[in-house]
Amino acid sequence: MTKQPPANTAVTDADLQQRVLDFLDGSSFGPARGGKRIDTHASMVFLGADRALKIKRAVRLPFLDYSTLERRRRACEEELKVNARNAPELYRRVVAITRNSDGAFEIDGSGTPVEWAVEMTRFDEKQSLDRVAASNTVDPSLATAVADAILRSHDQAPRSDGEGWLASIPPIIERNTAKFRTVRGLDAVAIDHLDAASRGSATALQPLLRQRAAQGFVRRCHGDLHLANIALVESRPVLFDAIEFDPVIATTDVLYDLAFTLMDLIHFNQDAAASTVFNRYLAGAGDEGLDGLRLLPLFQSVRAAIRAHVLFMKSEQAGGDDAVWQEAKCYFDLAGRLIAPKPPLLVAIGGLSGTGKSVLARGLAGLIEPPPGAVIVRSDVIRKHLFGASETTGLPESAYRPDIAKRVYDLLSSTAQRVLAQGCSVVLDAAYLQEAERTEIARLAATHGARFVGLFLTADLATRLARIEQRKGDVSDATREVALKQETFAIGAVNWHMIDASGTPEQSLRSAGISLLGVLGEH
C-alpha cells in the first residue's frame, strides 16, 4: 500500500489517473520491483509475477471514449465479457484501484474506487505472435492452429443484420485519411491515391457486402485481430484483447476480421504463413466463403491503414518516437500496395502419385500475388467432398472411375473460375495425366484473362513409392498398386514446365519458382 497526500483541491480525471499510475509504478507491478509496464494509445498494462493489470487510458479518441471513470469501469466489464469466449484462461475479473480516507491507494482495497483495471493471468509477452513473427518463421503447424482458432471464434460469434457494419466502412476510411493528412513526412499523392481507391472499392463492393450480410457472414467478431493480440499460451494460439469499447466496430464481415491477421503476417514478411492461414480458413469455412474473396484487397488495405493510424498516434504520444513512426509508415505503404492488387495467376501442378504435388502447391501458394497468396484447390479434396466423406476416409475403387474423374476435374475447373473471377490467384493440385485435361485448364485461364503456368512433376518409381508409403492421415488414396498402374499410362505430349521432383521439397520449390519467374517475366 502506497500513501498519497490527500487532495486539497479538485483534480481532473487524467490527473487522478496519473497518481494511480505512479502508485502502480511503485508497486510489485512496476519496473522498480520486478514488474513491467507497457503503454499503448488506449491503455496501460502492468505485468506482475503471475498476473497483469490493464487500465484504460483516460482519453477520448475519434473511435473510443474512456474519458470518465464510469466509462472506464463499463469498458473493463465489457472487455471481460467479450474476451471470455476466446480467452477464458487469461481473463480473471475487474478489480478496483481504491483510495482510503488518508489518501493511500490500494489494489482491490476497501476505500473509494478511483480507477478500474482488468485483471489477467500473465503470459510470456515474448510469446505474442508479433514478437514470434518478428524473430522466427511462423511454421505451418502454428499457422494452421491460428486459422483454426479464428474459425472457432467466428463459428461461435453472434450474427448481425450488418446494417451498422455497412454504414461504418466509409467513416473508417475517412478517419484514416484525415489522420494521414496530419502526419509529417507522408506523401500527399499517396494519401490521395489510397483514399480514392479505398472509397471507390467500398462503393463498388456494396452489393457483395450486403449479400454476405444477408448470408450471415457479419458477426460480433474479435475486431482487432492483429498479431500482437494473439498469444501462444502453452504453445496454443489464444485470441485476446478483443474490441470492447464499441460493438459496431467489432461487428463486421468475418473476412474483415481474418484480414487483420493476414495483413499483419504479410507486414512481418510471413507470406507463407499468411497463405497457410488463408487456405486453412477457407477449407473450414465452407463453400460459400469462396464468393467473398474479391473483398480481400479492400479489407486488408483498410486493416493496414488502421494499424498505421494507431501507430502514428502512438508515436505522437511518445513525443515523436521515430521507430514507431517508421513502423507506421510501413503499414501505410502496405495499405497502398494491398488496395491495388496485381492480376491473378493460375498455376496447375500435375504429375504421377508421389511426385510431391501437394507439398509444392503449399510452398508456391504463398509466393504468388496478390496477397495473401493463391487459393489451393486439390482434386483429392474435391473427390472426398463429392462423396460426402472426411478427407482421411478412404474411398472405394469405384470412386476413381472415368466418369467420376471427369466430374472431379469439372469441379476443379469451376472452382478455379469462381476464384479467378474475383481477382484471386489459384493453384490447382491434380494429376493431369490426360492431354485433354491439360489443354482445358490452359484454355480456362485464357478465358478469364489470367496468366497461366503449368508445372508437371517427375520422379523415379522408387522415390514415388517411398513417399506414398510414408504418408499418414493424408487425403490422397494413392497406394503402391496405384503408383505401379500409373507407370503404364500414356500421358501424351506435355507442354508444361517439367520439374524434376526427385529431390527435396525445397529443391522442387526452387525449380518451380524459377519456371514461374521465367513465365511472369514475359508478361
Secondary structure as the mmCIF struct_conf table of DSSP 4:
data_model
#
loop_
_struct_conf.conf_type_id
_struct_conf.id
_struct_conf.beg_label_comp_id
_struct_conf.beg_label_asym_id
_struct_conf.beg_label_seq_id
_struct_conf.end_label_comp_id
_struct_conf.end_label_asym_id
_struct_conf.end_label_seq_id
STRN STRN1 THR A 2 THR A 2
HELX_LH_PP_P HELX_LH_PP_P1 PRO A 5 ALA A 7
BEND BEND1 THR A 9 THR A 9
HELX_RH_AL_P HELX_RH_AL_P1 ASP A 13 ASP A 25
TURN_TY1_P TURN_TY1_P1 GLY A 26 GLY A 26
BEND BEND2 SER A 27 SER A 27
TURN_TY1_P TURN_TY1_P2 SER A 28 PHE A 29
BEND BEND3 GLY A 30 GLY A 30
HELX_RH_3T_P HELX_RH_3T_P1 PRO A 31 ARG A 33
TURN_TY1_P TURN_TY1_P3 GLY A 34 GLY A 34
STRN STRN2 LYS A 36 ASP A 39
BEND BEND4 HIS A 41 ALA A 42
STRN STRN3 SER A 43 LEU A 47
BEND BEND5 ALA A 49 ASP A 50
STRN STRN4 ARG A 51 LYS A 56
BEND BEND6 ALA A 58 ALA A 58
STRN STRN5 ARG A 60 LEU A 61
TURN_TY1_P TURN_TY1_P4 PRO A 62 PHE A 63
STRN STRN6 LEU A 64 ASP A 65
BEND BEND7 THR A 68 THR A 68
HELX_RH_AL_P HELX_RH_AL_P2 LEU A 69 ASN A 83
TURN_TY1_P TURN_TY1_P5 ALA A 84 ASN A 86
TURN_TY1_P TURN_TY1_P6 PRO A 88 LEU A 90
STRN STRN7 TYR A 91 ARG A 99
TURN_TY1_P TURN_TY1_P7 SER A 101 ASP A 102
BEND BEND8 GLY A 103 GLY A 103
STRN STRN8 PHE A 105 ILE A 107
TURN_TY1_P TURN_TY1_P8 ASP A 108 ASP A 108
BEND BEND9 SER A 110 GLY A 111
STRN STRN9 THR A 112 THR A 121
HELX_RH_3T_P HELX_RH_3T_P2 GLU A 125 GLN A 127
STRN STRN10 SER A 128 SER A 128
HELX_RH_AL_P HELX_RH_AL_P3 LEU A 129 SER A 135
BEND BEND10 ASN A 136 ASN A 136
HELX_RH_AL_P HELX_RH_AL_P4 PRO A 140 GLN A 156
BEND BEND11 ALA A 157 ALA A 157
HELX_LH_PP_P HELX_LH_PP_P2 PRO A 158 PRO A 158
STRN STRN11 ARG A 159 ARG A 159
BEND BEND12 GLY A 162 GLY A 162
HELX_RH_AL_P HELX_RH_AL_P5 GLU A 163 PHE A 180
TURN_TY1_P TURN_TY1_P9 ARG A 181 THR A 182
BEND BEND13 VAL A 183 VAL A 183
TURN_TY1_P TURN_TY1_P10 ARG A 184 GLY A 185
HELX_RH_AL_P HELX_RH_AL_P6 ALA A 188 ALA A 204
TURN_TY1_P TURN_TY1_P11 LEU A 205 LEU A 205
HELX_RH_AL_P HELX_RH_AL_P7 GLN A 206 ALA A 214
TURN_TY1_P TURN_TY1_P12 GLN A 215 GLY A 216
STRN STRN12 VAL A 218 ARG A 220
BEND BEND14 GLY A 223 GLY A 223
BEND BEND15 HIS A 226 HIS A 226
HELX_RH_3T_P HELX_RH_3T_P3 LEU A 227 ASN A 229
STRN STRN13 ILE A 230 VAL A 233
TURN_TY1_P TURN_TY1_P13 GLU A 234 SER A 235
STRN STRN14 ARG A 236 LEU A 239
BEND BEND16 PHE A 245 PHE A 245
HELX_RH_AL_P HELX_RH_AL_P8 PRO A 247 ALA A 250
STRN STRN15 THR A 251 ASP A 253
HELX_RH_AL_P HELX_RH_AL_P9 VAL A 254 HIS A 267
TURN_TY1_P TURN_TY1_P14 PHE A 268 ASN A 269
HELX_RH_AL_P HELX_RH_AL_P10 ASP A 271 ALA A 285
HELX_RH_3T_P HELX_RH_3T_P4 ASP A 287 LEU A 295
HELX_RH_AL_P HELX_RH_AL_P11 LEU A 296 GLN A 317
TURN_TY1_P TURN_TY1_P15 ALA A 318 GLY A 319
BEND BEND17 GLY A 320 GLY A 320
HELX_RH_AL_P HELX_RH_AL_P12 ASP A 322 LEU A 338
TURN_TY1_P TURN_TY1_P16 ILE A 339 ILE A 339
BEND BEND18 ALA A 340 ALA A 340
HELX_LH_PP_P HELX_LH_PP_P3 PRO A 341 PRO A 344
STRN STRN16 LEU A 345 GLY A 351
BEND BEND19 LEU A 352 LEU A 352
TURN_TY1_P TURN_TY1_P17 SER A 353 GLY A 354
BEND BEND20 THR A 355 THR A 355
HELX_RH_AL_P HELX_RH_AL_P13 LYS A 357 ALA A 365
TURN_TY1_P TURN_TY1_P18 GLY A 366 LEU A 367
BEND BEND21 ILE A 368 PRO A 370
TURN_TY1_P TURN_TY1_P19 PRO A 371 PRO A 372
HELX_LH_PP_P HELX_LH_PP_P4 ALA A 374 ALA A 374
STRN STRN17 VAL A 375 ARG A 378
HELX_RH_AL_P HELX_RH_AL_P14 SER A 379 LEU A 386
TURN_TY1_P TURN_TY1_P20 PHE A 387 GLY A 388
TURN_TY1_P TURN_TY1_P21 GLU A 391 THR A 392
BEND BEND22 THR A 393 THR A 393
HELX_LH_PP_P HELX_LH_PP_P5 GLY A 394 PRO A 396
HELX_RH_3T_P HELX_RH_3T_P5 GLU A 397 TYR A 400
BEND BEND23 ARG A 401 ARG A 401
HELX_RH_AL_P HELX_RH_AL_P15 PRO A 402 LEU A 420
TURN_TY1_P TURN_TY1_P22 ALA A 421 GLY A 423
STRN STRN18 VAL A 426 ASP A 429
BEND BEND24 GLN A 434 GLN A 434
HELX_RH_AL_P HELX_RH_AL_P16 GLU A 435 THR A 447
TURN_TY1_P TURN_TY1_P23 HIS A 448 GLY A 449
STRN STRN19 ARG A 451 THR A 458
HELX_RH_AL_P HELX_RH_AL_P17 LEU A 461 GLN A 470
BEND BEND25 GLY A 473 GLY A 473
BEND BEND26 VAL A 475 VAL A 475
HELX_RH_AL_P HELX_RH_AL_P18 ARG A 480 GLN A 486
TURN_TY1_P TURN_TY1_P24 GLU A 487 THR A 488
BEND BEND27 TRP A 496 TRP A 496
STRN STRN20 HIS A 497 ASP A 500
BEND BEND28 SER A 502 GLY A 503
HELX_RH_AL_P HELX_RH_AL_P19 PRO A 505 LEU A 520
TURN_TY1_P TURN_TY1_P25 GLY A 521 GLU A 522
#
